[in-house]
Amino acid sequence: MWFVYIIKSTSKKFTYIGSTNNIERRLSEHNQGLVKSTKP
């Protein structure tokens, strides 16, 4: 199953929109800075 997601950053005041077939993994990747758009 595929998901479309919207993540709102509380620290940087950005909104990220994307899609994934593994929402838990993708959220973890965002939180760890492994996604190019959320990398510090």
C-alpha positions as CSV (number, residue, x, y, z in Angstrom):
1,M,0.0,0.0,0.0
2,W,1.3,3.5,-0.8
3,F,0.8,6.6,1.4
4,V,0.9,10.3,0.7
5,Y,2.1,12.2,3.7
6,I,2.5,15.7,5.0
7,I,5.0,16.5,7.7
8,K,5.1,19.9,9.4
9,S,8.4,20.7,11.1
10,T,8.0,22.4,14.4
11,S,11.7,23.6,14.6
12,K,12.2,24.9,11.0
13,K,8.6,25.8,10.2
14,F,8.6,23.8,6.9
15,T,6.1,21.5,5.5
16,Y,7.2,18.3,3.6
17,I,5.0,16.4,1.2
18,G,5.9,13.0,-0.1
19,S,4.8,9.5,-0.8
20,T,6.1,6.1,0.4
21,N,5.1,2.5,0.7
22,N,6.5,2.3,4.2
23,I,5.3,5.2,6.3
24,E,7.1,4.2,9.5
25,R,10.5,3.9,7.7
26,R,10.0,7.2,5.9
27,L,9.1,9.1,9.1
28,S,12.2,7.6,10.7
29,E,14.3,8.7,7.8
30,H,13.0,12.2,8.0
31,N,13.6,12.4,11.8
32,Q,17.2,11.1,11.3
33,G,18.0,13.7,8.6
34,L,18.4,10.9,5.9
35,V,16.1,12.6,3.5
36,K,17.8,15.3,1.3
37,S,15.1,17.9,2.0
38,T,15.3,17.4,5.8
39,K,19.0,16.9,6.1
40,P,20.6,19.4,8.5
